[in-house]
Amino acid sequence: MHDFDLVQLRDELSERGILMIFSGPFSHSIIEELGEAVRNYLQSAQVNRPAMMDVFAVYIEQAQNVRNYMRRWEMSADPRGARIMQSGIVVIARDQGHYVISSGNLIAQADVSALVARLEEIRALDKPGLKALHKERLRVPLSDGGNAGLGLIEMARKASQPLQYALTTVDEYVFFTLRIVI
């Protein structure tokens, strides 16, 4: 085990405005417990109710997206699944008066192009366009693969800035990072 300095880590997290961070395999109970901690923190910080609900909703959506992607690999016999299962992270921070909710996880290279296409479609829209896309997707029948991208659209509608994302190659995977500013 590597030696590390928790005081230094705590100070660095504080300097970066990080309020809460979780890294590792996501389960329903972990998402629930952290969600309760987020809600309690925001209430104790006396954050106004609409902002509190937006931060909470975006945290839940991002954590569930990470979990759902990981579950696809959990169910498969692909040996890459074990590494992907350990790769999730969600961070809630304060930055220049805004709350920032970020998530990340390893994804298969084969999944990148469809994800980028969905993100770019959403990033190109203003608030009325996002509302129209949301209504349109509500009419689409749900598939086995998900909910027609409603979660990304809903997060974009709550965000004060366009969705931000990054893709970083890690061995034969891509680490996908999503950042939402409330």
Buried (B, 14 or more C-beta within 10 A) or exposed (E): EEEEEEEEEEEEBEEEBBBBBBEEBBEEEBBEEBBEBBBEBBEEEEBEEEBBBBBBBBBBBBBBBBBBBBBBBEEEEEEBBEBBBEBBBBBBBEEEEBBBBBBBBBBBEEBBEEBBEBBEBBEEBEEEEBEEBBEEBEEEEEEEEEBBBBBBBBBBBBBEEBBBBEBEEEEEBBBBBBBBBB
